[in-house]
Amino acid sequence: MAMDEKGLGRRLQAVRVQAGLTQQALCHKAGLSYSTLTKIERGAIKSPSIFTIQGIATALGIGLDELMGNQPVMVNKKLRSKSGVSFVYFDINGCLVRFYHRAFTRLAEVSGAPADVIETTFWHYNDDVCRGDMTMDEFNQAFADALGLERVNWLEYYLEAIDPIEEMHEVVRWAGQNYKIGLLTNIMPGFIDVMRKQGILPNVQYDVIIDSSEVRSIKPEAAIYDIATQKAGCAASEILLVDDARTNLMAAEKQGWHVLWFDDYRPEESVSRIKDALEPATN
């Protein structure tokens, strides 16, 4: 049964107004473009993606069923690329957000410690905390002690320093409509939840999230790729990893994955290569 797009648009508009949100405010919360939302509300988009509607419902604080009512949803069939890819994993740091080296500069200003001491201390403990062998409290305290500060909250410095790479956010939203997608990242405990709540990461429904601090393994260790392959529910030869670290990519390639290096200095070129790699196979 086809989706009644005008009925959905009327319901969406009514719920949005009841929630006291302007179209611009809802776009910001749901990670949508203004033109997309306005087209959905006036029924100009036929069969919008289930992931788009789910994102809107989440932003409105309601369930999908509540937004849709008895409305049947046309779920887009997932694709397979010409090279056989059906699942895409995206790295976070250096791919979805620009890296956080400005945080080191800010810490140097606050503490007066030399830049080399700050970076050496950070990298000394980084793997342990990303692997979940060290808590954030322990990491923050070790950092503070090394810099002669009473306290350090690395999450605050990190969030102030990173910038979303908007070109990649669009790619993730596009990929999520056509392929199964996930995050595969070396990251500290709790960071992903905070970044999703603050809209720093693309507001889409991820099929899998591999958080290194939760699975207790980091890239390029073989174990994390084994876990990610199992969670993806497909053969290794069907997985594509987009990452900015060549060591991580080569480790994935040894597992039989497809890999693409992301260059955040030339995001448009990288985006073009990703879309080329995900060109759907023709029937």
Protein Blocks (a to p, Z undefined) as FASTA:
>chain_A
ZZdfklmmmmmmmmmmmnopafklmmmmnopafklmmmmmnopaghiafklmmmmmmmno
pafklmnmmaccddddddddfkopabdcddfehplpccfklmmmmmmmmnopafklmmmm
mmmmmmmmmnopacfklmmmmmmmmnopabdcfklmmmmmpccdfklmmmmmmmmmmmcc
dddddddehklmmmmmnomaccdddfbdcdfklnopacfbfklmmmmmmmnopafklpcc
ddfbfklmmmmmmnopacddddfklmmlmmmmmmmmmoccdZZ
